[in-house]
Amino acid sequence: MRVVVDTNIVFSAILNSNGKIGDLLLNSQKLIDFYSADYLRLEIRNHYDKLSQISKQPTEMIFDTEYYVTKEIEFISEEQISESNWKIAYNLVKGVDIDDIAFVALCKHLRCKLWTGDKILIKGLLKNGFTNVITTDDLLKYRTKKDIKNSR
């Protein structure tokens, strides 16, 4: 399975790399291929101070944790996404959260699901007809099912 990872997923993993999200990112390589837009890196860097404050960790630890949780994500340049996919993504996210346009455009480009924990985004995308969204719990179920199948 291929999924596009959005900012809130990586923020959650940085803040708790031992949680469900961190576990999925770090321990699912043979079952799930993770992708994200280069924009994610900018978003993380723009929020180092906030992440440091919330986690009560020095910024240097945030750098290290960022590397650790993003090392299995393949980053794709936004320039590789067609103009038509950008237009579709714009129509899907306008009025919901324009900051997520790159992730939705990348989903359209790769023809895969968006992994997000943003309930407002999920609801807005579904309302606008975009159903290629997957939750953390759904990914955990998928991985467990595949692990059981592969162990037989």
For each residue, the residues with C-beta under 8 A, 3 or more apart:
1: 31 32 33 112 113 142
2: 32 33 35 110 112 113
3: 32 33 34 35 112 113 114 115 134 139
4: 35 36 37 103 106 107 110 112 113 114 115
5: 9 10 25 34 35 36 40 73 103 115
6: 9 10 36 40 100 103 114 115 116 118 121
7: 10 11 40 43 44 99 100 103
8: 11 12 116 117 118
9: 5 6 12 13 21 25 115 116 117 136
10: 5 6 7 13 14 25 36 40 44 66 69 70 73
11: 7 8 14 15 44 47 51
12: 8 9 15 16 19 21 22 117
13: 9 10 16 17 19 21 22 25 69
14: 10 11 17 44 51 55 62 65 66 69
15: 11 12 51 54 55
16: 12 13 19 21 22
17: 13 14 22 26 65 68 69
18: 22 23
19: 12 13 16 22 23
20: 23 24 136 140
21: 9 12 13 16 24 25 117 136
22: 12 13 16 17 18 19 25 26 69
23: 18 19 20 26 27
24: 20 21 27 28 32 136 139 140 143
25: 5 9 10 13 21 22 28 34 69 70 72 73
26: 17 22 23 68 69 72
27: 23 24
28: 24 25 31 32 34 72 139 143
29: 32 72
30:
31: 1 28 142 143 146 147
32: 1 2 3 24 28 29 139 142 143
33: 1 2 3 74
34: 3 5 25 28 72 73 74 115
35: 2 3 4 5 73 74 75 76 106 110 112
36: 4 5 6 10 40 70 73 74 75 76 103 106
37: 4 40 75 76 78 102 103 105 106
38: 41 42 75 76 77 78
39: 42 43 78 102 103
40: 5 6 7 10 36 37 43 44 70 73 75 103
41: 38 44 45 70 75
42: 38 39 45 46
43: 7 39 40 46 47 99
44: 7 10 11 14 40 41 47 48 51 66 70
45: 41 42 48
46: 42 43
47: 11 43 44 50 51
48: 44 45 51 52 59 62 63
49: 52 53 59
50: 47 53 54
51: 11 14 15 44 47 48 54 55 62
52: 48 49 55 56 57 58 59 61 62
53: 49 50 56
54: 15 50 51
55: 14 15 51 52 61 62
56: 52 53
57: 52 61 62 65
58: 52 61 62
59: 48 49 52 62 63
60: 63 64
61: 52 55 57 58 64 65
62: 14 48 51 52 55 57 58 59 65 66
63: 48 59 60 66 67
64: 60 61 67 68
65: 14 17 57 61 62 68 69
66: 10 14 44 62 63 69 70
67: 63 64 70 71
68: 17 26 64 65 71
69: 10 13 14 17 22 25 26 65 66
70: 10 25 36 40 41 44 66 67 73
71: 67 68
72: 25 26 28 29 34
73: 5 10 25 34 35 36 40 70
74: 33 34 35 36
75: 35 36 37 38 40 41
76: 35 36 37 38 80 81 106 109 110
77: 38 80
78: 37 38 39 81 102 105 106
79:
80: 76 77 109
81: 76 78 85 86 102 105 106 108 109
82: 85 86 109
83: 86 87
84: 87 88
85: 81 82 88 89 105 108 109
86: 81 82 83 89 90 101 105
87: 83 84 90 91
88: 84 85 91 92 104 105 108
89: 85 86 92 93 101 102 104 105 107 108
90: 86 87 93 94 98 101
91: 87 88 94 128
92: 88 89 96 104 125 128 129 130
93: 89 90 96 97 98 100 101 104 121 124 125 128
94: 90 91 98
95: 124
96: 92 93 100 120 121 124 125 128
97: 93 100 118 120 121 124
98: 90 93 94 101
99: 7 43
100: 6 7 93 96 97 103 104 116 118 121
101: 86 89 90 93 98 104 105
102: 37 39 78 81 89 105 106
103: 4 5 6 7 36 37 39 40 100 106 107 114 116
104: 88 89 92 93 100 101 107 108 114 125 130
105: 37 78 81 85 86 88 89 101 102 108 109
106: 4 35 36 37 76 78 81 102 103 109 110
107: 4 89 103 104 110 111 112 113 114 132
108: 81 85 88 89 104 105 111
109: 76 80 81 82 85 105 106
110: 2 4 35 76 106 107
111: 107 108
112: 1 2 3 4 35 107 132
113: 1 2 3 4 107 132 133 134
114: 3 4 6 103 104 107 125 130 132 133 134
115: 3 4 5 6 9 34 133 134 135 136 139
116: 6 8 9 100 103 121 122 133 135
117: 8 9 12 21 135 136
118: 6 8 97 100 121 122
119: 122 123
120: 96 97 123 124
121: 6 93 96 97 100 116 118 124 125
122: 116 118 119 125 126 133 135
123: 119 120 126 127
124: 93 95 96 97 120 121 127 128
125: 92 93 96 104 114 121 122 128 130 131 133
126: 122 123 129 130 131 133
127: 123 124
128: 91 92 93 96 124 125
129: 92 126
130: 92 104 114 125 126 133
131: 125 126
132: 107 112 113 114
133: 113 114 115 116 122 125 126 130
134: 3 113 114 115 138 139 142
135: 115 116 117 122 138 139
136: 9 20 21 24 115 117 139 140
137: 140 141
138: 134 135 141 142
139: 3 24 28 32 115 134 135 136 142 143
140: 20 24 136 137 143 144
141: 137 138 144 145
142: 1 31 32 134 138 139 145 146
143: 24 28 31 32 139 140 146 147
144: 140 141 147 148
145: 141 142 148 149
146: 31 142 143 149 150
147: 31 143 144 150 151
148: 144 145 151 152
149: 145 146 152
150: 146 147
151: 147 148
152: 148 149
